[in-house]
Amino acid sequence: MNSYGNLFKVTLYGESHQEAIGVVIDGIPAGIQIDLERITLDLKKRQPGAIGTTKRIEPDLFKITSGVFNGYSTGSPIHLTIENVNTQSKDYEHLIHQPRPGHADFVANIKYKGFQDYRGGGRFSGRLTAALVAAGAIAKMVIPFELSNELIQVGALTDLSKIDEYLENIAKQGDSVGGLIEIKATNMIVGLGEPFFNKLDAEIAKMMFSIPAVKGVEIGTGFKGLTMLGSQFNDEFIDEAGKTKTNNSGGVSGGISNGNDLIVKVMIKPTSSIQKSQETFSFETNQKEVLQIGGRHDVCIARRAGIVLENALAIVLADLYLISKAYH
């Protein structure tokens, strides 16, 4: 429900416009050096500021209230909290009766019988990913792998040297676009993943699809492999360590890491909340009405989602890494 992991377990709490959001990290071994600056730097990478990103700027100052002493993990749960200080809840009052197309407003209202906090998307808001980034930054302190992310496509644009001009044009239309992000883990080892139901690629997919706006996940070559022959797709071994000539499998064989680079591509959908007027059903008048959403929203969420996906992957790897160590 609100927790992920077995040995490295994270529990997210909070909503977009509540006083704070945060995370409890349980299972982190004692004696891990906790680099607060690393957490701060990762949170800054998630913040808006570039063209096409939201004007809601939160300082994302975090506070750790347990689990760390003299700069090291104590072995008890780490509690990290981040205040919400820049909210405009009035922007969302009209959405009670006229849910946004493409958003969770409608299903949340039915599922939670109207008791959900609808402000800013509440529990379904991308705001929660700040806590996920902080947890992932700590996960990176547990694992020996190097992680990176790269935005490789925005909408129809593949030449990202033109991204500012492209997003300015989309913004003038009052619309939004999605994006494609590649996450990579290097210096990988063989053996991460627990078949049948805790395979590495299965866990990655579960984690990524838990993040708001994610609509597609590929491992390695992904769907392009559909047009390839087996002789083309198969990764030929070139040494005794398991290195392969190609990496179409994206570093995963049979649900287990094979030591090659782990390659994950994630598709982020266009932002649901757009400035362009839309005609959609109103539960107040029981007919279709023009909806003007308003508020402060990203034209392209993908522009600052890379660090979210990277750190989410770190959480998956930390959990499976600790499981692997326990077995061995």
Phi, psi and omega in degrees: 000281181248010181233150176225140172107164179248297178268326171251099190246126179246138176235118180269144175220163176105169175227169188304320185246014172285176183297328183203160168239167180182185183212145170248126180248115182248146175096000180289130183299151175290147175091007175278126178291125182260108183270101183295327180294325179294321177296315180300315181297319179293321178295325178294326179295334180277340187291151178285180181145324178285161178300134180094004180248162186298153175271000173280105182250114177259140179292338179055041174282123184254161178223129175260122186252354179198161173088356179228132180215129181056032175086003182232152175294141182267345185102347176267167183302139175267127176249123180235130182233146180230125181284147168262118185237351184234075182243149175227080189294333182297339181294347189245358185298323183287346182280354175299319184262342182226085184296147182289134173299136178083352183257174181274000185310309185295308184294325179295319180296322178288312185297318185257012172056033176084001182271353182292154174277105185277346186297126178064018183089354175055236183287345183264006184281148173295348177302328181296340183290344175297317178293326178294320177298316180298317179296320180293326177298322177289323178300323179298336180283349182263328188260154180267008185268156177255130183243149177209165177218154180213128173281118186248347176201142176231115185057233178269000186270124175249341175270091188284001172290345181253017188296321182297312179298318181298313183287329175298321179292319178296319180297321179297332178279352182074025186242189182215165176222161177262196181196166178239127184237136176253130176248137183230139172240123180248175185058035182286160176246166176273134170120358179281131181124139184233088177298144022262319190265358178240038176298151181303311182292327178293319179293321178298313180298317179299314181296313183297319180288350175280345183274132180306139175082356177282128181233000179198141179225131176236143173250123180066228181295331176063223187293340177295340178294346180300326183266003182263152173277160179302323180294336178271324185282325183301136179266110182285134178287140181239352175205174185289345180277354179095006176296146184238156182295319175239175179222050180295333180280355176067026177087011182229126176233122180062025180084008182237140178298138184251008176096344176279168179304136177273120184241122180231130175247136183231131178263123176259127183286164173299143179305132180292321183277107181238161181277339180294139178295142178228150177257117183212167188292138175250124179281354178275321181255353181059037175204168179289135179226161175288132178249124172244108189289312183070202178077188183240111187222156178288138169288326179217100180300326185300337184297333179236017181270349184303314181292332177295312181293319179300313183284333173295319176297322179299323179295316178300312183294323179296317180295311181290330177294316179293323176296317179299318179294322180296321180289332184259000000 
